[in-house]
Amino acid sequence: MTLKEGRTGLNGVDDFEVRSGSKDDGERWAGDRALKVMQNMAVIDAVVIVSRWFGGTLLGPARFTHIETCAADVCRVFKRSEELRDCISSLTEMDGQLVELRSELATLNEDSVAKTSGEELNEPIITIVSRKTDYSTLDLERGKRMLRAREGAIKSMKHLIAKRIKARASGH
C-alpha cells in the first residue's frame, strides 16, 4: 500500500494504491504463484520470499504446489500476527474506556454518599486502579476472550452509570 503520486494520505483511501510485483529469479512463474497466494489471502504491506534450491531431483509442476503452500503458511502467520496486533490495540483502547467509566461511576457514587449522609448504597464502591496491562505475551485466542470480557465490563459499567444517574434524577 503506497501513496499515489502527489498525494499526502490526508484525503482518505483514494490517496493510496496497492502496488504488487514478483521476481522469479530463474524459477519461471514461481513469483506470480506466491503473489497470487498473497492476493487471495488479502495480505498487504508484506513481502513473502520463498526460497528453494535444486537437490538433484526434478520436481516438475509439483514445485509450484510447494511454493504456494509455503507462501500460504507464511501469509497465515502474518495475518495472525496482524490480528493479534489489532486485538492488543483494541484491548488497550478498552482499558482506557474502563478507567474513564470507573472514574465517572466513582464520582457519581461519591456524590450519592454525600447526599445520603450515611445511608447504605446498594452498589459497590468502585476503586479505580489505573495500571497499564502488559500484553507482550498474549496469544490470539486469549486476546479474543479478553476482548469479549472487556466488552461485557464496559456494558456493565455503562449500565451502572445509567442506573446511578436515574437514581440521582429521582432523588434517591
N, C-alpha and C positions, 0 to 999 in steps of 0.2 A: 504494500500500500504506500503510494508516494503522492506528494503534492503535484498537481498539474502545473505546467509551466506558467509562471507569472501569478500563481495563487498563493495565498497565505495560510489557508486552512481555517480561517475565521468565518467563512461563509458556509460552513457545513460540509456535508458529504460530497457535494458537487465539486469541491476543490480537490478531491482525491481521485486517484485511479489505481487500479491493480495492474502491476507490471509483472510479467512472468517470463521465464525463459528456462532453457535447459541446455546442457552441454553433454555430449556423449563421450567425448574423449576416445573415439575409436570404437565404442560399443554402439553401433548404429541402432537408433530408435530407443535405446535404454533411457535416455534423459526425458524423452517425451512420455514414456511409460511412468516414470517416477512423478513427473509433473501432473499427469492425468490423475494419479492417486491423490496428490495434494489438492487438486481442484475438486475431485469428488468428495473429499473429506472436509472441504472448505477451510483448509489451512492457509492462512495468510501471514505475512510478516515472519516468514521462516525460510530456512534453507535446509533441504534434505540432500544429503550426499550418500550415495550408495556406491560402495567400492567392491569390486570383485577382481579376482586375478585368475589367470589360467593355471589350472593344476594338472594339466595333461589330458583331461577328459573333455571331449566336446559335449556340451550340454544341449546344443540345438536351441529350439524355441523355448524349452523349459527354463532357460536362463531368465527370460522375461518374467515368468511367474515368480522366480526367486527375487528378482529386483522389485517387483510390485509388492510382494509380501514384506520384504524388508522395509520399503518405503512406508507401507501401511502401518507396520509396527511402530516405526519412529513417529508417524503422524498421530497415532493413538496416544502415545506417551506425551507428546507435545500438547495435544488437546486436553488431556487430563491435568497437565501442569497449568494450562491456561484456566481451566475450570476451577482448580484449587486456588489460583491467584485471585480470581473473581470472587470466590467464596470467602476468602480471607478479607478482601476489601469490603464485602457486604457485612461480614461479622463486625469488623472494626467500626463501620458506619452505624450499625445497630447498637453496638456498645455505647457509642456516643448518644444515641437517641434515648437509650435506657437511663443513662446518667441524668439527662435533662428531664425525663419524665419522673424519675425518682425525686429529683430536686423539687419539681413542681408539686408533687404529692406531699413531700415533707413540708413545704411551705403551707400548703392547704391544711395539713394536719396540725401544724403549729398554730395557725390561726384558729382552728377549731378548739384546740386545747385551751388557748387563751380565752375564747368565748364561753366555753362550757365550765370554766373555773372549777376544775377538779372532777367533773363527771367523766365516767369511763367511756372511751371510744370503742366502737365495735371493730374497727380496722387496726391492723398492726401499725406501729410507728415504723417508718422506713428509715433505716440508717444508710446514708449514702457513702458508698465506697467507690472512689474513682481511681481505679488502677488499670494500667494498660496490660491487656492479656497478650501473652507471648504465643503466637500461632505458628512458630517456626517448625514445630514437629507435628503439626496437624496433617492428618491424611484426609482424602476427599470424602470418604464415607462418614467419618466422624464430623467433618465440617458441615456436611449436609444435615446431619442430625442436629448439630448446634444451631444451624440457621432456622430450622423448624422450632427449636426451643426458644430462640430469640424472638421469632415472630409471635409465639404464644405469650412470651413475657411482655412484649410491647403491647399486645392486645389487652392483656390483663391490667397493665399499668394505666392504659387509656380508660379502661372500664372503671378502675378505682378512682381515677381523677374525675371522670364524669359523675360518678356516684357522690363524690365529696362535694363537687360544685352544686349538684342538685340538692344535696342535704343543706348546704350553706344557703342556697336560694330560698329554701322552705323554712329556714330559721332553726334548723336542728344542728 
